[in-house]
Amino acid sequence: MNRRRQILRWIPAGVLIALALASLFLPTTALVLAQLIAMRSLLALGAVLTGVAFLAAAGGLRWRVRRRPVQPGQGVRGAGLRTGVVGLVLLLVAGAHGGVLLARGVRESPVNADHTGAIGVLSLNTEREGADIETVTGLADDAGVDVVVLPETTQRYGQQLAEALKEASSAKGGETFAVFSTSGMPPGLAEQGVDVESDPAYSTTVLVSSRLGEYRQVQGPTDTGFGAVRLEPADGDGPVIVGAHTYPPVPGAMTWWRSSVAGVASLCSRPPGGLIVAGDLNATRDHAPLRDLGGCASAGEQAGIGGLATWPSATGTSRLGATIDHVLVDDSAWRGSHGTVVTVPGTDHRAVVVRLVADAP
């Protein structure tokens, strides 16, 4: 009977331990679970705080045993042991989550204007063009970026940014930016007669510096969400650039989300030479479609910022949140050398700025 009672007392602790360990192996494309694993940093923080609380409780129980005799059958010693084991497991789980983020990189390095065989890329979801254009201009100009990818942004905003960048660079040689844009929406909305031009959320805009030469917009992939901008060098000499914005993982749209993220990942199965894919992919590297990047690599991870959160900016720190904005590159052509994640007023996303250098053969 005593053995049975002891086993029963371990059941709640076993359940908590199982849930904690399960957070390391969540199915990554199911509703709710996909959102949980995206917030790996918050899972780590929650596990740390809860683990410390359990260990403190275990210490309190141990202190109680030492302070006064315990009558047989009270089970205080056993409760302290069970509580302590749960606390230790939670701290180990927190360490595992944190270790993944550390491996992806949480150390920023300044991205300065450097046009010696390098390309600067800036990706920012402007949240329906709410991002302060003066801040974006200063960020792009200071970093000397050559490619700007703006999900949830129309060509009108892009043109305004291009004019501001032209003015900012007038004293440095008069660099100009060509503006390209496209729109897209889920089939269900289109069937309901929703105008694709009615909301900036349906548009993606890309700016390309004149330093890279002339670019032309070609038909982009149709399975990557809110319209993908695909650009190719007019003379065939230069990287192929794709600006993308996948559907979000929200109730009623999970199938669209899964297929759109997989659509972006498929661009990397056999990437054209020098491919650069950037944008709001609404997925982290933990989600199944982005675990295997094929012929691509995460430039953010190469630059040491792949573990920093790009959404939501409301957390107040890039140490907490989800890394859903990415720069993916042909890993035989490019390597991310420097990177930073920057808060921009007016949008719930942070900007991702990465410098790409030619990868040595």
Residue pairs with C-beta under 8 A, 6 or more apart in sequence:
6 78
9 75
9 78
9 79
9 82
10 82
12 82
13 82
13 83
13 85
13 86
16 86
16 89
16 90
17 85
17 86
17 89
20 47
20 86
20 89
20 90
20 93
21 89
21 93
23 36
23 37
23 43
23 47
23 93
23 97
24 93
24 96
24 97
26 33
26 36
26 37
27 33
28 34
28 37
28 286
28 287
28 288
29 254
29 258
29 287
29 288
29 289
30 254
31 249
31 251
31 254
34 249
34 254
34 257
34 287
35 249
36 43
37 43
37 284
37 286
37 287
38 249
38 283
38 284
38 286
38 287
38 322
38 324
39 321
39 322
40 97
40 100
40 101
40 284
40 286
40 322
41 97
41 98
41 101
41 307
41 309
41 319
41 320
41 321
42 320
42 321
43 94
43 97
44 94
44 97
44 98
44 101
45 94
45 320
47 90
47 91
47 93
47 94
47 97
48 90
48 91
48 94
50 87
50 90
51 86
51 87
51 88
51 89
51 90
51 91
51 93
51 94
52 87
52 91
53 87
54 83
54 84
54 86
54 87
54 90
55 83
55 84
55 87
55 88
55 91
57 83
57 87
58 80
58 81
58 83
58 84
58 87
59 84
61 76
61 77
61 79
61 80
61 83
62 80
64 70
64 76
65 76
65 77
65 80
70 76
70 77
100 286
100 307
101 307
102 307
103 307
104 285
104 298
104 300
104 301
104 306
104 307
104 323
105 300
105 301
105 303
105 304
105 305
105 306
105 307
105 308
105 339
106 304
106 305
106 307
106 308
106 319
107 304
107 305
108 304
108 305
108 308
108 339
108 340
108 341
109 303
109 304
109 338
109 339
109 340
110 338
110 340
111 120
111 143
111 144
111 145
111 338
111 339
111 340
111 353
111 354
111 355
112 142
112 143
112 144
112 338
113 120
113 142
113 143
113 144
114 120
114 144
114 355
115 144
115 146
115 211
117 357
117 358
118 337
118 355
118 356
118 357
118 358
119 146
119 147
119 212
119 239
119 276
119 334
119 355
119 356
120 143
120 144
120 145
120 146
120 147
120 353
120 354
120 355
120 356
121 145
121 146
121 147
121 148
121 149
121 276
121 278
121 299
121 327
121 353
121 354
121 355
121 356
122 139
122 140
122 143
122 145
122 147
122 148
122 149
122 351
122 352
122 353
123 148
123 149
123 150
123 151
123 243
123 278
123 279
123 280
123 325
123 326
123 327
123 351
123 352
124 131
124 136
124 148
124 149
124 150
124 151
124 325
124 344
124 347
124 349
124 350
124 351
124 352
125 150
125 151
125 152
125 245
125 279
125 280
125 311
125 325
125 347
125 348
125 349
126 136
126 150
126 151
126 152
126 153
126 157
126 200
126 346
126 347
126 349
127 152
127 346
127 347
127 348
127 349
128 152
128 199
128 200
128 201
129 152
129 153
129 154
129 157
129 200
130 346
130 347
131 344
131 345
131 346
131 347
132 344
132 345
132 346
133 157
133 160
133 161
133 164
134 164
135 344
135 345
135 346
136 148
136 161
136 344
136 351
137 161
137 164
137 165
137 168
138 168
139 342
139 344
139 351
139 353
140 148
140 161
140 165
141 165
141 168
141 169
143 340
143 353
143 355
145 209
145 353
146 208
146 209
146 211
146 212
147 206
147 207
147 208
147 209
147 212
147 241
147 276
147 278
148 161
148 177
148 206
148 207
149 204
149 205
149 206
149 229
149 243
149 244
149 278
149 279
150 157
150 158
150 161
150 204
150 205
150 206
150 207
150 243
151 204
151 226
151 243
151 244
151 245
151 279
151 280
152 200
152 201
152 203
152 204
152 226
152 245
152 280
153 181
153 200
153 203
153 204
153 205
154 181
154 197
154 200
154 203
154 205
155 179
155 180
155 181
155 203
155 205
157 200
157 205
158 179
158 180
158 181
158 205
158 206
158 207
159 179
161 177
161 207
162 176
162 177
162 178
162 179
162 207
165 175
165 176
165 177
165 207
166 174
166 175
166 176
166 177
169 175
175 209
175 210
175 211
176 209
176 210
177 207
177 208
177 209
177 210
178 207
178 208
178 210
178 214
178 215
179 205
179 206
179 207
180 205
180 206
180 207
180 208
180 215
180 217
180 229
180 231
180 243
181 203
181 204
181 205
181 206
181 229
182 203
182 204
182 217
182 220
182 227
182 228
182 229
183 196
183 197
183 202
183 203
183 204
183 226
183 227
184 196
184 202
184 204
184 222
184 225
184 226
184 227
184 228
185 194
185 196
185 202
185 226
186 247
186 253
186 256
190 196
196 202
196 203
197 203
201 226
202 226
202 227
203 226
203 227
204 226
204 227
204 228
204 229
204 243
204 244
204 245
204 279
205 229
205 243
206 229
206 231
206 241
206 243
208 215
208 231
208 241
212 233
212 238
212 239
213 233
213 234
213 235
213 237
213 238
214 233
214 234
214 235
215 231
215 232
215 233
215 234
215 238
215 241
216 231
216 232
216 233
216 234
217 229
217 230
217 231
218 230
218 231
218 232
219 230
220 227
220 228
220 229
220 230
220 242
221 228
221 230
221 242
221 263
221 264
221 266
221 267
222 228
223 259
223 260
223 262
223 263
223 266
224 244
224 245
224 246
224 260
224 263
224 264
224 267
225 244
225 245
225 246
225 247
225 256
225 260
225 263
225 264
225 282
226 245
226 246
226 247
227 245
228 242
228 243
228 244
228 245
228 264
229 241
229 242
229 243
229 244
230 240
230 241
230 242
231 240
231 241
231 242
231 243
232 240
232 241
233 239
233 240
238 274
239 273
239 274
239 275
239 276
239 330
239 333
239 334
240 271
240 272
240 273
240 274
240 275
240 276
241 276
241 278
242 267
242 275
242 276
242 277
242 278
242 279
243 278
243 279
244 264
244 277
244 278
244 279
244 280
244 281
245 279
245 280
245 281
245 282
246 257
246 260
246 261
246 263
246 264
246 279
246 280
246 281
246 282
246 283
247 253
247 256
247 257
247 260
247 282
248 257
248 282
249 257
249 282
249 283
250 257
257 282
257 283
258 289
260 282
261 281
261 282
261 283
261 287
261 289
261 290
262 289
264 277
264 281
264 289
264 328
265 289
265 290
265 292
265 293
265 294
267 275
267 277
267 296
268 275
268 277
268 293
268 294
268 295
268 296
268 328
269 294
269 295
270 294
270 295
271 294
271 295
271 296
271 330
272 330
273 330
273 332
273 333
274 330
274 333
274 334
275 296
275 328
275 329
275 330
275 333
276 327
276 328
276 329
276 330
276 334
276 356
277 296
277 326
277 327
277 328
277 329
278 326
278 327
278 328
278 352
279 325
279 326
280 324
280 325
280 349
281 290
281 324
281 325
281 326
282 324
283 289
283 290
283 324
284 290
284 322
284 323
284 324
285 291
285 298
285 301
285 306
285 323
290 326
293 328
293 331
295 330
295 331
295 332
296 328
296 329
296 330
296 331
297 328
297 329
297 331
297 334
297 335
297 336
298 306
298 326
298 327
298 328
298 336
299 327
299 328
299 329
299 334
299 335
299 336
299 339
299 354
299 356
300 306
300 308
300 323
300 326
300 327
300 336
300 339
300 352
300 354
301 307
301 336
302 335
302 336
302 337
303 336
303 337
303 338
303 339
303 354
303 355
304 339
305 339
305 340
305 341
305 352
305 354
306 323
307 323
308 318
308 319
308 323
308 341
309 315
309 317
309 318
309 319
309 320
309 321
309 322
309 323
309 341
309 350
310 318
310 321
310 322
310 323
310 324
310 325
310 341
310 349
310 350
310 352
311 321
311 322
311 324
311 325
311 348
311 349
311 350
312 321
312 322
312 348
312 349
313 321
313 343
313 344
313 347
313 348
313 349
313 350
314 348
315 321
318 341
318 343
318 350
325 349
325 350
325 352
326 352
327 336
327 352
327 354
327 356
329 335
329 336
329 356
331 359
332 359
333 358
333 359
334 356
334 357
334 358
334 359
335 356
335 357
335 358
335 359
336 354
336 355
336 356
337 355
337 356
337 357
338 354
338 355
339 352
339 353
339 354
339 355
340 352
340 353
341 350
341 351
341 352
341 353
342 350
342 351
342 353
343 350
343 351
344 350
344 351
